[in-house]
Structure formats: structure tokens, C-alpha cells
Amino acid sequence: MTSAALTEYWHECYGIEPRADDLRKACPDRWLRIHTLPESKRYPETSAEYSVVFHRHNEMLSELLTTGSQVILITTGWSFAENSAPVQDDGLRHPGAWHWTTIRVDMDDPQSTLWHLYAREIVWQPGVFDETLRRVADYKSWNVMVIGVEQRVVYHPYDGGADIIARDERHRDALKTRFRDWLSLLPSGL
């Protein structure tokens, strides 16, 4: 996939800048959030808790993606507006990753930080993103997304859980039922 093709796909399906945190507002009828630790604990502290985090991420990703399918991993580096040269996330410099796009964190502030999004096509199989998921769980990487173009889904892990954009409302509802023990108890779903 090229940058242009990914941009066209993204805008056709989601209609916003590729900021993972904005997806739930852009696609409320397809959005759900899971927590990666029981009782909505945010940060893992033990190897057993990291195992739970990896298990939940991989279980949900396996539900969303077809094993052996091509998916796109988006990672984000940053720079200040004065230095607009694209940079990758220092901890996630993947071979084969290409600069997709750069977005301004605060659209109203010309001096705000720039996010540089890098894309990499990967064949999905459970465990392939564990290194990335660990960095996200430890809040060392952000605005990470796994895009299942074929499946028309987005998976955005964050420290404490993941936001999912399902292919449609029916799919979202089925995921809510299947993974109900991983959902927030709050009416907002957060």
C-alpha cells in the first residue's frame, strides 16, 4: 500500500485526521473500549499482569483480524514545529516502515508539536505486536494503531486498554457481548 492509498482509505472510512483518540467521536456507532487488566487497572506491575495484557490484546486482535492477513501497523514519532523533518518513534523503528503523514497535534497552534505517522505492512499472527504493546502499556509509545484494511477495523491500544472501531454497529455489539467482562462499568464506556 502507498501513502496515497492509505490516506484515501483512511478518509473514506473514518473522515478525520489519523489521531487514534478521535476515532471514538468520529465513529460512535462502531466504537467500543476494552480494558486490558481486571478492575480497569491501568498499568501492569508484574509479569503475570503483563501476560494478561498481552492475552487480552491478542485475543481481541484475533477476533478482529484474520491470521495470515496483511494489516498495517501505525506508529508515531514527534518533533517540534520548527523541526518538521519526519522522525519515527525511537523505540519502534521497524524495518520496512514508511512515513505516511505528519499532523499537527493542536491544529490551532502553528507552534504545536508535530506527530509523524509511520506505516508498516505486517502479516497478522498472535504475538506479532507484543513488543509494541509493551511500549504502549508502559506509556512509552502513543497513537499506535493496527488497521485491518480488508476487515475494515482499527485497533488502538493505549496504556490501560484499547479502542476498537468495528466494521459496523452489529459487529461492535457482538464484540461487546463476547468481551463484556473486559468493558468499562461506566455508562460512557470509557
N, C-alpha and C positions, 0 to 999 in steps of 0.2 A: 504494500500500500504506500502511496506517496503522501506527502504533507497535504497537497491539494485535495486528494481523495478523502483523507481523514477529516479535513476541515469541512468538506461538503457533507459527508456522512454525519458528522457531529451536529452541524447546524440544522440539517434536515430532521434529525431525531430529537434534539434537545433544545435548539434555538437560543442558546446562551453562550457566553464565553466559557471555556472549559475550566471553570472553578468548581471543584467537586462539592464544596459546601453549598453551592447554589442549586444543585440538582433537585433537592427535595422541594424547593419552592417552584422550580420550573416544571416539575413532573409530579405533583402531589398525588395524583391518582395511580401512579406506578411506584411510588416510593415506600420503602419500609426500612427500619433500622433494627439491627441486631446488636446485642451486647456480647462481648467475647469472654466475659467472666461472669460467673453466677453473682446474683445480687447487684448487678451493674457496677461491680468493682472496676475501676478504670485501668490501673496499672498492675501488671503481673510482677510478683516479687520472688517467686520460687520457680524451680524447673517444672514442677507439677502444674503451676498456673500457666507457664508458657506453653506447656503441652495442651492445655485446654484451649488457649488462644489459637494455636495452630490448628487444632482439631476443628474448632468451630469455623474458622476461615475456610479451611479446605473442604469441609462438609458443605458449606453454602456455595462455594465456588463450583464444587462438583455437581451441585443441583442446578446451577445456572449455565454451566459450560459443558460441552461435550469433550470427553477425554480424547486427545489427539487433534482437536480443532485448533486453528490459528486464532490467537487472541492478541490484543495489543496492551502492553504494559506502559502506562504513562507515569513518568517520574518528573519531579520538579526541582530545578535549581533556582537560585535567585541572585540578583545583583541590584545595586542602586541605579536609579535612573541615569546618573551621569555615566555609568559604565554599562552600556546596553549590549555588550557582547554576550551571546548566549553561553551559559555555563550549566553543567549538569550538577545534580545532587552529588556532593563529594563522596558519600557512602554508597551510591548506587550508579556508578559509572559502568554501565553494561556494554559489552562489545556488541556492535550492531545497532545501538540506539542512535536515532537521528533527531535533530532539532525539528520539532513540529511547529511550535508557535511561541510567541512571547506575549504575555498580557501584563497590564499594569494592575497591581493589587488594588489601589484606590484610583478609580477612573477619573475622579475629580481633582486629583493632586498630581500635577506633572512631575513632581519630585518623588513620588512614591516608589516603593520597591517594585522591581520587575520580576515576574515569575517566568522562567524558561522551561517550557514543557518539552520533554524528550519522549519519543515513542520507540518501542521495540516490539517486533512481532515475535511471539513465543508460542510453542506448541503446549497447550494446557495438559497438565497432569498434576495430580495432588502432590503437594510439596514443592513445586517448582518456584513458588513465590515466598517460601519460608524466610529467606534472608531479608527480603523486602518487608515482609510482615513483621519481623522482629524489630526492624528500624522504626516502623510506624508505631508499633506497640510501645516502644521506648521514647516516642516523640522526637525522633531524630530525622524523620522524613515526613512530608505532608503533601497534600494534593496528589496523592498516588491514586491511580485508577486502573482497573482492569476492564477493558472494553471487549465484550463479545459481539463483534460486528455481525456475525452470522446469526447469533441468538438475539441480537438487539437488546442487550443488557449492559449495565455499568455496575461495577462493584468498586466502592470507595472505602477502603479500610482507613480507620482513624484510631488514635490511641483510646481504646475502650470499646471499639466495636466496628461496625461497617454500615454504610448506607448502600442500599440496593435500589437500582432503577430496573424494575422488571419489564418484560416486553409489553405487558398490558395489565389492566386492572385485575382481570381474572387470575393471571399468573401471580401477581402480588398477593392476592387473597389466599391462594393455595400455599404460597410460601409462609404467610402469616400463620396459617393453620399448622403446617408441618413443623415450623420452628417457634411455636408460641412460647416455649419456655425460655427462649433467648431474647424475647422482646421486652421493651420497657413496660413498666406498670403504669406509667404516666399516660393520660389521655392523649397528649400530643404525640406520643410515640418516640419522644426523644430520650 
